[in-house]
């Protein structure tokens, strides 16, 4: 089904018009009861609360597009982290790539590719009031969840640090004064075994505590062909993590509440291998260098067999402590002063097999000295919140000091040199690649002994970045009349970042260095190249000068790829950038009656700029080869968005039916695009990206079917790059020439979610519950360059859970399944490193394309006990 822009606008307006029309009819047929007829208000969907504006409010009264997910729904749909959660939220996608420390959340098609930690997240993750530096920290067992709120669109006032696309606000359960012990044991396919338990109790009349611990293990769902090793693990995407969380609640007086919390999570797993979507013309060579059976020929991604001779071990540690103090200042009209102080430390060590084959080309060892990403963060937020008859007001201060440490390395395997030699000759003349001495071509061209041209640790780079963020903000709602609310939010942010980098080529990059003399490429190097070509049947001396220059340029460029480029060696650049920016929102909400509220909003969102933490190189006028380090400035500017929304929130059936819809239009300036261009990640600022569409949801508890709960949402998002993007990369045959005017990657036009839960009693003391949830995504491209080979067709993922337990909740047995129909889908498609030769229209059949896959069907049983 294809919907044009005019049709989409008509559809959107029709939905809003229908809501308003129905509201008038509903107002006439359901007049409120007289005061003396009112009874205690029952608990209904209309009483559901959120903290989207940093105060507890009914969700139907908040002029924000927000999806609220309750504890029970999260449990029924097997949600433990933000990636699981996407099944419940239309317009939300969460993907991982080279490891699970690289996880990206997107809302309405907008998000930041996470392979470069120098970029901050467009979608912010906030857990118990504390902003987390990157999305990946939310990818773990979050413990006892009270609710998750997904706020869509920029939230640049209250959650202001870099939330240009939305916020995932996670709220975990607070301690209570009741004694409660809970435990669970889970067994599933792929050898899954999980054990979790919690204990909650009171220590006197004004102190309570809770503690939660979990351990989960699982074998990998990806089989791995290891070739000659040294890798020994024959599966990947396994699971082995431990979590401990504790909270202490103190209420020394009626006006003061202190909540102390600490947590520690450890993940020691293997992730992430990739499979071939298409095995191109280089596959036979990869296969031969890997000793046979080194790569999928032909490609068969859904066999779920990866090829990797190097470790993909990951070791992720996340820990932190925080203190929240809420002080009711009764002497100041009941205003509340809130302080949230947090210290967090997150670090990840990851092994990577960059060529995704058993041929030993390039890799990274899972060693702290060679692979490390770490964040140490201190944050402090102060808020003063109060209300009068006419105004709900809030003012606040925010400060964060973040240290980022990154170590990135590339080790060169023994197959790299012959692969590059044969590959270069095949580009000159395919017949040359079959010669017996083709594999020693670069040795002859550099004057090195075979096997010594590139061997060893080619690159070892260290980055240290400090980011200080200070902000003052306010958010105030004026109740202009009984029906009309006007909200103004403003935030002023001062962000300062400094970066110190050290680039090192420990092996000296002899293959690249051998070409250069004091004035550039030496005559001796040209002579060696000429001799090596002539010996292999290429009459170099008789070739036209332009052809000679092209051949030399190709050979030098391929010998000086970023991880072997001696020109990077010894660089120690220092960079600084400072930003002072305003963001905020203006909202008008009008309650037509107690059942219908409509609102309009305008918002300015902001995400800080930063530095590209990768080796990048380019051609310059004095040296037209693309081997010159971009030393002067690796920074990129901040990302801005102007967002407009028109929404309606309606309540029906005595509070048991909610029907909401929002029209949105978001224009991004200097959108931060992080693209893998075959050898490194490059950040480009896209002048304009527009996301527009309709977001709707329904929640229904039918009175005619007690125990039934339905929740569904549908989003249409037309998210496109602007037509005019400057730079040679965006003009054919540049690698990103398909982007101007095109639908963004990871931006399906249609997405929908649905969940149905049914509870019933049977027997004298038993209850049952059944839940089924599904997420639909229309087709979208998974590659930042929009190559057709990376297109993911429309698909639907379905989860289900069946529960039988005691009516007093002392025990339950749950049968569950995720992706129960074993839907095959790609998380991210990408060019095979060193195996893609560019993509001229309509596509180059010689290229190899790889992919990180979505998880297959999983199922199991969980036994829960509950003592209270």
Secondary structure, DSSP 8 states (H G I E B T S, - for coil): ----HHHHHHHHHHHHHHHHHHHHHHHHHS----GGG-------GGG-EE-TTSS-EEGGG-SS-EEEEEHHHHHHTT--SHHHHGGGSTTEEEEE-SSTTSEEEEETTB---TT-TTS--SEEEEETTEEESSGGGGSS---SEEEEEEEES--TTTS-TT-SSEEEEEEE----SS-EEEEEEEEETTTEEEEEEEEEEESSSSEEEEEEEEEEEE--SEEEE-TT-S----EES-EEEEEEEEEEEEEEETTEEEEEEEEEEEEEEE----EEEE--TTHHHHHHHTTSS-S-SS--GGG-EEE-SS--EEEEEEEEEEEEEEEEEGGGTTEEEEEEEEEEEEEEEE-EETT-SSS--EEE-S-TTTSEEEEEEEEEEEEEEEE-SSEEEEEEEEEEEEEEEEEEEEEE-HHHHHHHHHHHHHHH-GGGGGSTTGGGHHHHHHT--TT-SS-EEEEEEEEEEEEEEEEEEEEEEEE-SSSEEEEEEEEEEEEEEEEEEE---TTTTHHHHTTEETTEE-HHHHHHHHHHHHTTT--GGGS-HHHHHHHHHHHHHHHT-GGG-GGGTT---EEEEEEEEEEEEEEEEEEEETTEEEEEEEEEEEE--EE--S--EEEETTEEEEEEE--S--EE--EEEEEEEEEEEEEEGGGTEEEEEEEEEEEEEEEEEEEE-SSSEEEEEEEEEEEEEEEEEEEE--TTSTTEEEEEEEEEEEEEE-S---SGGGSTTSTTTT-TTSB-TT--SEEEEEEEEEEEEETTTEEEEEEEEEEEE--EE-STT--GGGEE--EEEEEEEEEEEETTSSEEEEEEEESTT----EEEEEE-TTS-----TT--TT--EEEEE----EEEEEEEEEE-
